[in-house]
Amino acid sequence: MVFMALIRSVLHLLWMAITVVPYALVVVSGALLGMPRAWVYRTAVQWLALSVRSAVPLLGIRTRITGMENLPQGADSPAVLLVKHQSTFETFLMPAIMPRPLAYVFKKELLYIPFFGWAIGRLDMIHIDRSQRARAFAKVVQQGRALLGKGVWVIMFPEGTRVPRGQAGQYKTGGTRLAIAAGAPVVPIAVTSAKVWPRKAFIKRPGVVDVSIGPAIPTQGREADELMREVEAWIEAEMRRLDPDAYPKVSPDATPAHAAPTLPADSPAPVAPQRAAAD
């Protein structure tokens, strides 16, 4: 069984490596030739969607999405998406399922990856030098506000890096600070990708990745730290609901230190799945 999973993982990696070359060349060429940014973005997303769809027959990985109705409606409605980060899978998945263009905030080193990096360098993304903390965040705010004003949603991973299944990283306030500065709501999103695509693991396993989109949280009059605590509480509570086997069992008469944060009294409770969609 492990051998078959290895073979399927190799096949999927080869498929992505082969298909990224023509798509990247089209994206770069289209940008250089002055094609509309929307066209360039859609072309890039087609490859991401292809990679996600190919995971169904090649890896046996399917997605189940709930909470799409919680996303802000209207062509001019801004949003900052704050997503649980467990693997590479959600970086491919999010642009493929979202109804609006997305702009990732990512480290500039990714621009140097052949073909993939060349392509994302031609998109409306925010690439930063993480060694220059203050200047990097100033760039995030400046470019993020401009993109949000053009109808592009900004997506960030508040933990900063991929976190092993069943664990929580340190939630940083960059996303909530940007949202407050731009007057945009934040949307917490839980993703259980590590069940099938573990962090830094080459071999993937068949299964279902649950994506749960929480209610949009207004940012007017909020403090970044307090708002991020609410986001963290929702995401981590939802992760425990979606993937209970990954977390230690909590006895009814004890609340251990590793338990998920308690939701503030005035916070919206996790939304029960209303509708599921599969890629």
C-alpha positions as CSV (number, residue, x, y, z in Angstrom):
1,M,0.0,0.0,0.0
2,V,2.9,2.4,0.8
3,F,4.5,1.4,-2.5
4,M,1.3,2.3,-4.4
5,A,1.1,5.6,-2.6
6,L,4.7,6.3,-3.6
7,I,4.0,5.5,-7.2
8,R,0.9,7.7,-7.3
9,S,2.9,10.6,-5.6
10,V,5.6,10.3,-8.2
11,L,3.1,10.3,-11.0
12,H,1.4,13.4,-9.7
13,L,4.7,15.2,-9.2
14,L,5.7,14.4,-12.8
15,W,2.3,15.6,-14.0
16,M,2.7,18.9,-12.3
17,A,6.3,19.3,-13.5
18,I,5.3,18.6,-17.1
19,T,2.2,20.8,-17.2
20,V,3.7,23.8,-15.3
21,V,6.2,24.6,-18.1
22,P,3.7,25.4,-20.9
23,Y,1.3,27.3,-18.5
24,A,4.2,29.3,-17.1
25,L,5.5,30.2,-20.6
26,V,2.0,31.3,-21.6
27,V,1.6,33.4,-18.4
28,V,5.0,35.1,-18.8
29,S,4.6,35.6,-22.5
30,G,1.1,37.0,-22.1
31,A,2.3,39.5,-19.4
32,L,5.2,40.6,-21.6
33,L,2.8,41.1,-24.6
34,G,0.5,43.2,-22.6
35,M,-2.4,40.8,-22.2
36,P,-5.0,41.9,-19.6
37,R,-4.1,41.1,-16.0
38,A,-7.4,39.2,-15.6
39,W,-6.5,36.9,-18.5
40,V,-3.0,36.3,-17.2
41,Y,-4.4,35.5,-13.7
42,R,-7.1,33.1,-15.1
43,T,-4.4,31.3,-17.1
44,A,-2.3,30.7,-14.0
45,V,-5.4,29.6,-12.0
46,Q,-6.2,27.0,-14.7
47,W,-2.9,25.3,-13.9
48,L,-3.6,25.4,-10.2
49,A,-7.1,23.9,-10.8
50,L,-5.6,21.3,-13.1
51,S,-3.2,20.3,-10.3
52,V,-6.0,20.0,-7.8
53,R,-8.3,18.1,-10.2
54,S,-5.5,15.7,-11.1
55,A,-5.1,14.8,-7.4
56,V,-8.4,13.0,-7.6
57,P,-7.4,10.2,-10.0
58,L,-3.7,10.2,-9.3
59,L,-3.6,10.6,-5.5
60,G,-7.2,9.8,-4.5
61,I,-7.4,13.2,-2.8
62,R,-10.8,15.0,-2.9
63,T,-12.0,18.2,-1.4
64,R,-15.1,19.0,0.5
65,I,-15.9,22.7,0.9
66,T,-18.4,24.3,3.2
67,G,-19.2,27.9,4.0
68,M,-18.9,29.5,0.6
69,E,-22.0,31.5,1.5
70,N,-19.9,33.3,4.2
71,L,-17.7,35.0,1.6
72,P,-18.4,38.7,1.1
73,Q,-20.8,39.3,-1.8
74,G,-20.6,42.0,-4.5
75,A,-17.9,42.9,-7.0
76,D,-16.5,45.7,-4.8
77,S,-16.5,43.8,-1.5
78,P,-13.0,43.5,-0.1
79,A,-11.7,40.6,2.0
80,V,-8.6,39.4,3.7
81,L,-8.6,35.6,3.9
82,L,-6.7,34.1,6.8
83,V,-6.1,30.4,6.2
84,K,-4.8,27.4,8.3
85,H,-1.6,26.3,6.7
86,Q,-0.7,22.6,6.8
87,S,0.7,21.8,3.3
88,T,1.3,23.0,-0.2
89,F,-2.2,21.7,-1.2
90,E,-4.1,24.8,0.0
91,T,-1.8,27.2,-1.8
92,F,-3.0,25.5,-5.0
93,L,-6.6,25.0,-3.9
94,M,-7.6,28.5,-2.7
95,P,-7.3,30.4,-6.1
96,A,-9.0,27.5,-7.8
97,I,-12.1,27.7,-5.6
98,M,-12.5,31.3,-4.8
99,P,-14.9,33.5,-6.8
100,R,-12.5,36.5,-6.8
101,P,-8.8,36.9,-7.8
102,L,-6.4,36.3,-4.9
103,A,-3.1,38.0,-4.1
104,Y,-0.7,35.9,-1.9
105,V,1.8,37.5,0.4
106,F,4.9,35.4,0.0
107,K,8.7,35.4,0.5
108,K,10.6,36.7,-2.5
109,E,12.7,33.6,-2.7
110,L,9.9,31.8,-4.4
111,L,10.4,34.1,-7.5
112,Y,13.6,32.2,-8.2
113,I,11.9,28.8,-8.8
114,P,12.1,28.0,-12.5
115,F,8.8,28.4,-14.4
116,F,6.6,28.5,-11.3
117,G,8.4,31.5,-9.8
118,W,8.7,33.2,-13.1
119,A,4.9,32.9,-13.5
120,I,3.9,34.2,-10.1
121,G,6.2,37.1,-10.5
122,R,4.0,38.3,-13.4
123,L,0.8,38.2,-11.3
124,D,-0.6,40.8,-8.8
125,M,1.0,39.3,-5.8
126,I,2.9,40.8,-2.8
127,H,6.4,39.4,-2.5
128,I,8.4,40.6,0.5
129,D,11.9,40.4,2.0
130,R,11.2,38.8,5.4
131,S,14.6,40.0,6.7
132,Q,13.3,43.6,6.5
133,R,10.4,43.3,8.9
134,A,9.2,46.9,9.1
135,R,9.7,47.7,5.4
136,A,8.1,44.4,4.4
137,F,5.0,45.1,6.4
138,A,4.8,48.6,5.0
139,K,4.9,47.1,1.5
140,V,2.1,44.6,2.4
141,V,-0.1,47.5,3.6
142,Q,0.6,49.7,0.6
143,Q,0.2,47.0,-2.1
144,G,-2.6,45.2,-0.2
145,R,-4.8,48.3,0.1
146,A,-4.2,49.0,-3.6
147,L,-5.2,45.4,-4.6
148,L,-8.2,45.3,-2.3
149,G,-9.4,48.6,-3.9
150,K,-9.2,46.8,-7.3
151,G,-11.4,43.9,-6.2
152,V,-8.5,41.5,-5.5
153,W,-8.7,39.6,-2.2
154,V,-5.6,39.2,-0.2
155,I,-4.8,35.8,1.3
156,M,-2.4,35.2,4.1
157,F,-1.3,32.3,6.3
158,P,-1.3,33.8,9.8
159,E,0.9,31.0,11.2
160,G,3.6,32.0,8.7
161,T,4.6,28.5,7.8
162,R,3.2,25.0,7.4
163,V,2.2,23.5,10.7
164,P,2.1,19.7,11.4
165,R,-1.3,18.0,11.7
166,G,-2.9,18.5,15.1
167,Q,-0.7,21.5,16.1
168,A,-1.1,25.2,16.1
169,G,1.6,27.7,15.2
170,Q,2.0,31.2,16.5
171,Y,-0.7,33.4,14.9
172,K,0.9,36.7,13.8
173,T,-1.1,39.8,13.4
174,G,0.0,40.9,9.9
175,G,-3.3,39.9,8.3
176,T,-5.5,41.6,10.8
177,R,-3.4,44.7,10.8
178,L,-3.7,44.9,7.0
179,A,-7.5,44.3,7.2
180,I,-7.9,47.0,9.7
181,A,-5.8,49.5,7.8
182,A,-7.8,48.7,4.6
183,G,-11.2,48.6,6.2
184,A,-11.7,45.1,4.9
185,P,-13.3,42.1,6.8
186,V,-11.3,39.1,7.6
187,V,-12.5,35.6,6.7
188,P,-11.1,32.7,8.8
189,I,-10.6,29.4,6.9
190,A,-9.8,25.9,8.3
191,V,-8.2,23.3,6.1
192,T,-7.4,19.7,7.0
193,S,-4.8,19.1,4.2
194,A,-2.3,17.4,6.4
195,K,-4.6,14.3,6.7
196,V,-3.6,13.4,3.1
197,W,-0.7,15.7,2.2
198,P,1.5,16.0,5.3
199,R,3.9,18.8,5.9
200,K,7.3,18.2,4.1
201,A,6.2,14.7,3.1
202,F,6.7,13.4,-0.4
203,I,4.2,10.5,-0.2
204,K,0.5,11.6,-0.2
205,R,-2.4,9.5,1.0
206,P,-5.9,9.1,-0.4
207,G,-8.7,10.9,1.5
208,V,-10.8,14.1,1.8
209,V,-9.5,17.6,2.5
210,D,-12.1,19.6,4.4
211,V,-12.2,23.3,3.8
212,S,-14.5,25.3,6.1
213,I,-15.0,29.0,5.5
214,G,-16.0,30.9,8.5
215,P,-18.2,34.0,8.8
216,A,-16.6,37.3,7.7
217,I,-15.6,39.3,10.7
218,P,-15.8,43.1,10.4
219,T,-12.7,45.0,11.4
220,Q,-14.0,48.5,12.2
221,G,-13.0,49.6,15.7
222,R,-11.0,46.4,16.3
223,E,-7.5,45.9,17.7
224,A,-5.2,43.7,15.6
225,D,-4.2,41.4,18.6
226,E,-7.7,40.9,19.8
227,L,-9.0,40.3,16.3
228,M,-6.4,37.7,15.6
229,R,-7.2,35.9,18.8
230,E,-10.8,35.6,17.6
231,V,-9.6,34.3,14.2
232,E,-7.3,31.8,15.9
233,A,-10.0,30.6,18.2
234,W,-12.4,30.0,15.3
235,I,-9.9,28.2,13.1
236,E,-8.5,26.0,15.9
237,A,-11.9,25.0,17.2
238,E,-13.0,24.2,13.6
239,M,-9.9,22.2,13.0
240,R,-10.7,20.0,16.1
241,R,-14.3,19.6,14.8
242,L,-13.1,18.6,11.3
243,D,-10.2,16.4,12.2
244,P,-10.8,15.2,15.8
245,D,-8.4,12.2,15.5
246,A,-5.5,14.6,15.2
247,Y,-6.0,16.1,18.6
248,P,-5.7,14.7,22.1
249,K,-9.0,13.8,23.7
250,V,-10.1,16.3,26.3
251,S,-11.9,14.9,29.4
252,P,-15.1,16.7,30.4
253,D,-13.7,17.8,33.8
254,A,-10.3,19.1,32.6
255,T,-9.1,21.7,30.2
256,P,-5.5,20.9,29.3
257,A,-3.0,23.6,28.1
258,H,-3.1,22.2,24.6
259,A,-6.8,22.6,24.2
260,A,-8.1,24.9,21.5
261,P,-8.6,28.6,22.5
262,T,-12.0,29.4,23.9
263,L,-14.2,31.6,21.7
264,P,-15.0,35.1,23.1
265,A,-18.6,35.5,24.2
266,D,-19.4,37.8,21.4
267,S,-17.7,35.8,18.7
268,P,-19.7,34.0,16.0
269,A,-19.7,30.2,16.6
270,P,-18.3,27.9,14.0
271,V,-20.8,27.5,11.3
272,A,-22.1,24.0,10.7
273,P,-21.6,22.8,7.1
274,Q,-24.5,24.0,4.9
275,R,-23.3,22.9,1.5
276,A,-20.5,20.7,0.3
277,A,-18.7,20.9,-3.0
278,A,-16.1,18.5,-4.3
279,D,-13.3,19.2,-6.8
